[in-house]
């Protein structure tokens, strides 16, 4: 009787441990995109908008200028080592604004 209880208890521990590990991996896969990933996605959206004819030359010029300014901000932030939380927040804010500008340019 004691052996079967131990076996059942051990099974629960193994199954529970496996579930915890899988939840941790699942949560890790759904992290928000980082700065470089967002920049890459925005560049792709701009390129797609130009190819579709949704973004004209002047809009392209303005969007590219904005992207260059954000890249410069990132370079400055990384120049002294790791990016601080404040710098990261500011860059993310600028990327969000840029994303709105891309959306507006594509839909006008």
N, C-alpha and C positions, 0 to 999 in steps of 0.2 A: 504494500500500500504506500509506504513512504517513498519507494523507488519511483512509482508511477507519479506521485505528486511532484517529486523532484524533476522528473522528466517533463511534466507539463509546465512547471515553473520555468525550467530552462528554455523550453520552446517559446514561451511568452517573452522572455528576455531577448532571445534571438530575433524574433519577429518584430518586437518593439524597437530594438536597436537598428534593424534594417529600415524600418519606417522612418525613424529619425534621420538617418543618413540620406534617404531618398528625398525627404522634405527639405533638408539643408541644400542638397544639390539643386532641387527644383527652384528654391528661392534664389540661389546664386545665379541661375540662368536668366532670371528676370530682372536683372539690375538695370537701372536707367543707363542710356548710352552716355559715354564719356565725351569729352570735348572733341577729340579727333574724329570719333565716329559721327558726331553731329555735323562737323565741318564737311566730312566726306559726303554725308547724305544731302546736305544743302548744295554742295557743288553738283551733285548728280541731278537734283531737282532743277537747278538753274540750267544745266546742259539740256535736260529733257524739255524744259520750257522753251528754250531757243530752238531746238529741233522741231518742236510742234508748232512754232510760230506764235506762241503765247507771250513770249518776252521779246520786246523789240531792242534795238541797239542801245538806245539811251537807258532803258531799264537794266540791260545787261551791264552797261558801264557802271551804273550806280550800285548794282548788287555786287559786282566784282570789287569795287572800291571798298564796300562795306566788309566783304570777306577778307580783303587784304588787311584792313584795320584790325579785325578780330585776330587774324594770324599774328600780327605785330604785338597785340596785347598778350597773346599766349607766349610768344617768344620772350617778351620782357619779363613775364611772370616766371618762366622757366629758367631765365638767365642766372638767377641767384640761387638756384637749387630747386627744391620741390615747390609746387604751386600751393599757396596757402588757401585756406577755406574762403577767405574774403576775395582773393583773386579769382578762384574757381567760380564763386557765386557771381561775380561781376561778368566774367566771360560767358557763363551760362545765360545770364540775363541778356547780354548782347546777342548771343546766338538765338535766343527766343525772339528778340526784336527782328533780327535778320530773317528768321523763318516766316514771320508775319509779312515782311516786305516781299519775300519770294512768293508767298501765297497771293498777295494783292496783285503783284505784277503778272502772275500767271492767269488771274481771273478777270482782269479788266478788259 
